[in-house]
Amino acid sequence: MESPDAHAVRKILSVEPTLQRLERASSALGLARHELVHAGPPIRDAASVCRPILHSAITASLFEGWADSVEQAERLVRDGTIRLRPAQDLDCVVPLADVVSPSMTLQAVGDGSQVCWTPLNGGVEHVLRVGVLGDEVLARLRWLNGPFAQAYAQALSSPVPVLDLADQGLEGGDDCHGRTGVATVALWKTIERRLNDDAAAICREFLQRSPSFFLNVWMAASQLMLRAARGIPGATVVTAAGGNGTEFGIRIASKPETWFTARAMPPAVAPGGLGAAEPLGAIGDSAVVDILGLGAMTTLESGVAPALPPFVQGAEGRASLLAAAHPRFRRTHPRMVVSARRVVESATVPIISLGVLDKAGRLGRLTGGYYRPSFDLFGSALASVNA
């Protein structure tokens, strides 16, 4: 007889994500005025929201016209007038300190009637996701959700299969989290012929400078695949993961509405990699990529795995956590899917590659790092199933 976790794995690996369309967040997520979504589990107290998310919320408020100044926008966030909601509770995923507001454009990644949403990746410079205030960030946000979104929408006249793009990426050296340049090029080659000359020029110029553009798409695909296991009684497969800078949380298949949370510690980084800056605790919904099995968890049937730095303690056992090879990754055959049961039984936690942000919200992204979620998260999740 098939176990609940085996059933969950089979459901996850049967999903065929396609990039389908663009839609305003107000209709895609049902966002109302003064509502924003953020990464990770719920923020317990708006008055103590981490500085990078606060800065992104301020920028989004100015973008929406809810405030006329930074100071006014901050008051609206701090006093709770602006409601902060976890993106994954709404079948959406956002990177780092990014937020989504009602007028922003979202990408739909779906399979049949099931859809997961994600914002447009802002590229490299002046991006909302790193939580820095500035006129350039607001200007980039307006361009991204205006001229670029209008051009890019032409490319989605028919669905774009996503698994093959990720497979090409892995074959070319991506991990589909920290490295997505090969998959971004593959996406461009797929959509280029669909665009008229003006739209092609806008998209080509931006994507050539934005190797991380595919990341948001793959985040949504990862969440879409994981959510296929939701509601399976007794299943301990992890179906959601992310940090809000203060807490890091996971959810499991049989407890789809429950966040198991712990304090978000900063990711581990190379000695001297932070300079004098203080790092923020783990942040971002991109953790779903590694929980699915790519990113820092990537393993291939051939036994090849990304070389992680020696300062990443406990990385050597991560491959044992992954349940099965994905049958539709015909080039690379990565193993996928982490369960709380396997984590507890093996006494090994997954490794997650995450960008590290400046806690003060002044310097943006400091470096890349590796996060080991608290073992107690998985223990608590498993105990809730066994109770």
C-alpha positions, 0 to 999 in steps of 0.5 A: 500500500502506498504511504501518504508521503509516497502519494504526496511525492507522486502528486508533486512530480505529476504537475506540468507547470506552464508560464501562462499569462500576466495579471494585475495582483488586485484580480489575481490575488484579490488584493484590496486597497492598503493590502500588500503581500510579503515573503515567509510566514505571517508577520506577527506585529506590523510595528516590528516588521524588518527594515527591508520589508518596511522599505519595500512596503513604503515604496509600494505605497508610493507606487500605489499613491497611498502616501505622499511621502516616505514618512506617511507611508511608514506610519501607514505600515507601522499602525496597521492601516496597510495590511501585510499578508503572507504571499504563500497563503495566497498561492503567490511567492516573492523573493527576499524583501519584495512585496506585491501591491494591487496594481503590480503585474504578476506572472501566472504559472499553472497546470490546469485550474491550479495557478501560482503567482509571482511578480516580475523579476526586477533584474539587477539594479534598483530592485524592490526585492533588496529592501532599499529606499530610493527614487531609482527603485520607484522608477524601476518599479513603474517601468517594470509594471508599465512598458516592460509588462506591456511588451512581455505580455505579448510573449505569453500568447500561448503557454510556455512549458517550464520544466524543460527550461529548468532542465536546460538550466541544470544541464548548463550549470544553473541550480535554478536558484542562485544561478538561473542564467542558462534558463533565462536565455532558454526562456528568451529563445522560446518567447523571442519569435512571439514578439513584434519588433518594439516589444522584442527590443524592450524584452531583449535588452532587459533579459540580457542584463537580468540573468535572474529573470527565470528565478521568479518563474521557477519559484512559482513552478516550485510552489505549484508543484508542492501545493499538489500534495496539500491535504493528503492525510498523514503526509509530511512532505514540506509544501511551503517554506520561507522567511520574513527576516524575523521568522522562518517557517514551513508547512506540510501536506497534511497541515496545509494551513499551519505554519511551523515557525522558528526565529530566522537566523542569518544565513551562513556566509564566507568569512569576511563576506559581510564587512561591517554590515549586520545581516538580516535573518533568512528572508524570501519565498525562494526557499521553496526551490531548495525544499523542492530539491533544486538550489543548494539541494540539487542532486543528479542521478550521476551523483554530481552535486554542486560543490558547497563551501566548507563553511556550510556545516552539515551539507554532506547529507542533504542528498539523502533527504530527496525522495525521487528523481523527476521523470520529466527532467530528461537531461539531468534527472534531479531528485526532489521532495523533502519530508519532515519525516525523512528529516527527523529520521535522518537527523539532517536538515535541508540546505537553502541558498539565500541572498543575505540582506543588510538588516538596516535596509541601507546596503541591500544585498550583501552577499549570498549565503546558505541557510539551515532551518531549525531541526525543531521545525520539522520535529514539530511538524512531524509531531503534529501528524503523529499526535 
